[in-house]
Amino acid sequence: MSDKLTEIMAWKRRELAPLLRRVPAAELAAADARHPRPPSFADALRRADARLAVISEIKRRSPSAGDIRAGISAPDQAARYQQAGADAISVLTDEKYFGGTLEDLRTVTAAFTARPPAVPCLRKDFFVHPLQVLEARAAGASAILIIVRALTDDEIRSLRDAAATAGLDALYEIHTEAELDRAVGHGARIIGVNNRDLAVFRTDLGLSERLIPRFPAGITAVSESGIFTAADARRVRQAGAHAVLVGEALMRAADPAALLRDFRAA
């Protein structure tokens, strides 16, 4: 694990420690039954028209980029993405490093109730415990993030099972061939290649070009980080990506809809 990721995961575990408790499968299933069914994240990424899907991210800041749009309203940005036709939305809910909150996710998914159509939302955070899965389901998420390199196999299994019981999809994030093998071994159906090396914050789209062709048939491939132009989207699409996850470029764009159209033109 990279030094920065090690730091973030250590903080996340300390942050969660006072809140942790056992989360029975029955509680996760009850949450799924109690809350409205969110739109399918998996279906949104494998479009019937076979074009590249775009997961548009709400990200106020990051350790690599610093402040991006520090004061942005999450529901306002989600509305821009929704109007632009985003296939899915990624909502950063980590406050210390990314300036997000769980309340951002709640307000975004609640806004879709009053302003349909709903767009599936990924809770983008550093998951370590089923309690976070329960929170995600209650907040209206459609999917959670599993960062393979940051977790033990037991932790991945626990998150995977919790997500399935709560009716959520899971995006498995990888950066190496060994992590791809681990994700596949856990039955991942959606795998994202993080093109950014969190050890040195260097981004290389060649990573998607190398890893995505190795994905087993039937897995939905997502290319994450470093997608700024139509040419970038075209590169990863040609490598086999079904979707791209784009944060910084869309957050900084004066016209996110125009940039989304550029990505789709790829």
C-alpha positions as CSV (number, residue, x, y, z in Angstrom):
1,M,0.0,0.0,0.0
2,S,1.2,3.5,-0.8
3,D,2.3,5.9,2.0
4,K,-0.6,8.3,1.4
5,L,-3.1,5.5,1.2
6,T,-1.7,3.9,4.3
7,E,-2.1,7.3,6.0
8,I,-5.7,7.7,4.8
9,M,-6.7,4.2,5.8
10,A,-5.2,4.5,9.3
11,W,-7.1,7.7,9.8
12,K,-10.4,6.1,8.5
13,R,-10.0,3.3,11.0
14,R,-9.4,5.7,13.9
15,E,-12.3,7.8,12.8
16,L,-14.7,4.9,12.7
17,A,-13.4,3.1,15.8
18,P,-15.8,4.8,18.3
19,L,-18.8,3.9,16.1
20,L,-18.1,0.3,15.2
21,R,-20.5,-2.4,16.3
22,R,-21.6,-5.7,14.9
23,V,-23.9,-5.3,11.9
24,P,-25.9,-8.5,11.4
25,A,-27.0,-9.6,7.9
26,A,-30.6,-9.3,9.1
27,E,-30.1,-5.6,9.8
28,L,-28.6,-5.1,6.3
29,A,-31.5,-7.0,4.7
30,A,-34.0,-5.0,6.7
31,A,-32.5,-1.7,5.5
32,D,-32.8,-2.9,2.0
33,A,-36.4,-3.7,2.5
34,R,-37.2,-0.5,4.3
35,H,-35.6,2.1,2.0
36,P,-36.7,2.8,-1.6
37,R,-34.8,0.7,-4.2
38,P,-32.0,2.8,-5.7
39,P,-31.4,2.7,-9.5
40,S,-28.9,0.0,-10.6
41,F,-25.3,1.2,-10.8
42,A,-24.3,-1.9,-12.7
43,D,-27.0,-1.4,-15.4
44,A,-26.0,2.2,-15.8
45,L,-22.4,1.3,-16.8
46,R,-23.4,-1.4,-19.3
47,R,-25.5,0.7,-21.6
48,A,-27.8,-0.9,-24.2
49,D,-26.4,1.5,-26.8
50,A,-22.9,0.3,-26.0
51,R,-21.5,3.8,-25.7
52,L,-19.0,4.8,-23.1
53,A,-20.7,5.5,-19.7
54,V,-19.6,8.4,-17.6
55,I,-19.5,8.3,-13.8
56,S,-19.4,12.0,-12.8
57,E,-17.7,12.7,-9.5
58,I,-18.5,15.3,-6.8
59,K,-15.1,16.1,-5.3
60,R,-14.2,19.4,-3.5
61,R,-10.6,18.6,-3.0
62,S,-8.0,15.8,-3.0
63,P,-4.6,15.1,-1.6
64,S,-3.1,15.3,-5.2
65,A,-5.0,18.3,-6.6
66,G,-5.6,20.3,-3.4
67,D,-8.7,22.5,-3.5
68,I,-10.8,21.9,-6.7
69,R,-14.2,23.5,-5.9
70,A,-14.0,23.9,-2.1
71,G,-17.4,25.5,-1.5
72,I,-19.5,23.7,-4.1
73,S,-23.0,22.5,-3.2
74,A,-23.2,18.7,-3.7
75,P,-26.9,18.7,-4.8
76,D,-26.3,21.7,-7.1
77,Q,-23.4,19.9,-8.8
78,A,-25.4,16.7,-9.0
79,A,-28.2,18.6,-10.7
80,R,-25.7,19.8,-13.3
81,Y,-24.5,16.3,-13.9
82,Q,-28.1,15.0,-14.0
83,Q,-29.1,17.6,-16.6
84,A,-26.0,16.8,-18.6
85,G,-27.1,13.2,-18.8
86,A,-24.5,11.6,-16.4
87,D,-24.9,7.8,-16.3
88,A,-23.9,7.7,-12.6
89,I,-22.6,10.0,-9.9
90,S,-19.8,9.4,-7.5
91,V,-20.1,11.3,-4.2
92,L,-17.0,11.6,-2.0
93,T,-18.0,11.3,1.6
94,D,-14.6,11.5,3.3
95,E,-14.3,14.9,5.0
96,K,-10.6,15.0,6.1
97,Y,-9.0,14.4,2.8
98,F,-11.7,15.1,0.2
99,G,-14.0,17.7,1.8
100,G,-17.1,15.5,1.5
101,T,-19.7,14.2,4.0
102,L,-22.3,11.5,4.2
103,E,-24.9,14.3,4.2
104,D,-23.7,15.2,0.7
105,L,-24.8,11.7,-0.4
106,R,-28.2,12.0,1.4
107,T,-29.0,15.4,-0.1
108,V,-28.0,14.3,-3.6
109,T,-30.2,11.2,-3.6
110,A,-33.0,13.0,-1.8
111,A,-33.0,15.7,-4.5
112,F,-33.6,13.1,-7.2
113,T,-36.8,12.2,-5.5
114,A,-38.1,15.7,-6.1
115,R,-36.3,16.1,-9.4
116,P,-36.4,12.8,-11.3
117,P,-35.0,10.9,-13.0
118,A,-32.8,9.4,-10.3
119,V,-29.2,8.7,-11.2
120,P,-27.3,5.8,-9.4
121,C,-24.8,7.1,-6.9
122,L,-21.6,5.5,-5.7
123,R,-20.6,6.2,-2.2
124,K,-16.9,7.0,-2.7
125,D,-15.1,6.5,0.6
126,F,-12.5,4.3,2.3
127,F,-14.6,1.3,3.3
128,V,-13.4,-1.0,6.1
129,H,-16.6,-2.2,7.9
130,P,-20.2,-3.2,7.1
131,L,-21.4,-0.3,9.2
132,Q,-20.4,2.0,6.3
133,V,-22.4,-0.2,3.9
134,L,-25.4,0.2,6.1
135,E,-24.9,4.0,6.1
136,A,-24.6,4.0,2.3
137,R,-27.8,2.1,1.9
138,A,-29.7,4.4,4.2
139,A,-28.3,7.4,2.4
140,G,-29.7,6.2,-1.0
141,A,-26.5,4.9,-2.6
142,S,-26.6,2.3,-5.3
143,A,-23.0,1.1,-4.9
144,I,-19.9,1.1,-2.6
145,L,-16.2,1.2,-3.3
146,I,-13.8,-1.6,-2.3
147,I,-10.2,-0.6,-2.6
148,V,-8.5,-4.0,-3.0
149,R,-4.9,-2.9,-2.0
150,A,-6.2,-1.3,1.2
151,L,-8.0,-4.3,2.6
152,T,-7.4,-7.9,3.8
153,D,-9.2,-10.7,2.1
154,D,-11.4,-11.1,5.2
155,E,-12.4,-7.4,5.0
156,I,-13.1,-7.6,1.3
157,R,-15.3,-10.6,1.9
158,S,-17.2,-8.9,4.7
159,L,-17.8,-5.8,2.6
160,R,-18.8,-7.8,-0.4
161,D,-21.3,-9.9,1.5
162,A,-22.7,-6.8,3.3
163,A,-23.2,-5.0,0.0
164,A,-25.0,-7.9,-1.6
165,T,-27.3,-8.3,1.4
166,A,-28.1,-4.6,1.4
167,G,-28.9,-4.6,-2.3
168,L,-25.9,-2.6,-3.4
169,D,-23.4,-3.1,-6.2
170,A,-19.6,-2.9,-5.5
171,L,-16.9,-1.2,-7.5
172,Y,-13.6,-3.0,-6.9
173,E,-10.7,-0.6,-7.4
174,I,-7.3,-2.1,-8.5
175,H,-3.9,-0.8,-9.6
176,T,-1.9,-4.0,-10.3
177,E,-2.3,-7.5,-11.9
178,A,-2.1,-9.1,-8.4
179,E,-5.0,-6.9,-7.3
180,L,-7.0,-7.8,-10.4
181,D,-6.6,-11.5,-9.5
182,R,-7.7,-10.8,-5.9
183,A,-10.8,-8.9,-7.1
184,V,-11.7,-11.7,-9.6
185,G,-11.2,-14.2,-6.8
186,H,-13.8,-12.4,-4.7
187,G,-16.4,-12.5,-7.5
188,A,-16.1,-8.9,-8.6
189,R,-18.5,-7.9,-11.4
190,I,-17.4,-4.3,-11.7
191,I,-13.7,-3.5,-11.6
192,G,-12.1,0.0,-11.8
193,V,-8.5,0.6,-12.7
194,N,-7.1,3.6,-10.8
195,N,-4.7,5.2,-13.2
196,R,-3.2,7.2,-10.4
197,D,-0.3,5.7,-8.5
198,L,-1.1,6.8,-4.9
199,A,2.5,6.3,-3.9
200,V,3.8,9.2,-6.1
201,F,0.6,10.7,-7.4
202,R,1.6,10.0,-11.0
203,T,-1.2,9.3,-13.5
204,D,-0.7,6.9,-16.4
205,L,-3.5,5.9,-18.7
206,G,-1.3,3.1,-19.9
207,L,-2.3,1.2,-16.8
208,S,-5.9,0.9,-18.0
209,E,-4.5,-0.1,-21.4
210,R,-2.4,-2.9,-19.8
211,L,-4.9,-4.2,-17.2
212,I,-8.4,-3.9,-18.8
213,P,-7.6,-6.4,-21.6
214,R,-6.8,-8.9,-18.9
215,F,-10.3,-8.7,-17.4
216,P,-12.3,-11.9,-17.7
217,A,-15.3,-11.8,-19.9
218,G,-18.4,-10.4,-18.4
219,I,-16.8,-8.0,-16.0
220,T,-17.6,-4.3,-16.4
221,A,-14.4,-2.3,-16.8
222,V,-14.1,1.2,-15.4
223,S,-11.1,3.5,-16.0
224,E,-10.6,6.0,-13.1
225,S,-8.4,9.1,-12.8
226,G,-6.5,11.0,-15.5
227,I,-9.5,11.4,-17.9
228,F,-9.5,15.0,-19.0
229,T,-10.2,15.0,-22.7
230,A,-12.0,13.1,-25.4
231,A,-8.7,11.7,-26.5
232,D,-8.1,10.3,-23.0
233,A,-11.6,8.7,-23.0
234,R,-10.9,7.3,-26.5
235,R,-7.7,5.6,-25.3
236,V,-9.3,3.8,-22.4
237,R,-12.4,3.0,-24.5
238,Q,-10.2,1.3,-27.1
239,A,-8.6,-0.7,-24.3
240,G,-12.0,-2.1,-23.4
241,A,-13.4,0.3,-20.8
242,H,-17.2,0.4,-20.5
243,A,-17.1,3.5,-18.3
244,V,-14.9,6.2,-17.1
245,L,-14.9,7.9,-13.6
246,V,-14.2,11.6,-14.0
247,G,-13.9,14.0,-11.1
248,E,-11.4,16.9,-11.4
249,A,-12.0,17.7,-15.0
250,L,-15.8,17.9,-14.6
251,M,-15.6,19.8,-11.3
252,R,-13.4,22.5,-12.9
253,A,-15.4,22.6,-16.2
254,A,-17.4,25.7,-16.9
255,D,-19.7,23.6,-19.0
256,P,-19.8,20.0,-17.6
257,A,-22.4,19.0,-20.3
258,A,-20.1,19.9,-23.1
259,L,-17.3,17.9,-21.6
260,L,-19.6,14.9,-21.1
261,R,-20.5,15.1,-24.8
262,D,-16.8,15.1,-25.6
263,F,-16.3,12.0,-23.6
264,R,-19.2,10.2,-25.2
265,A,-18.0,11.2,-28.7
266,A,-15.0,9.0,-27.9
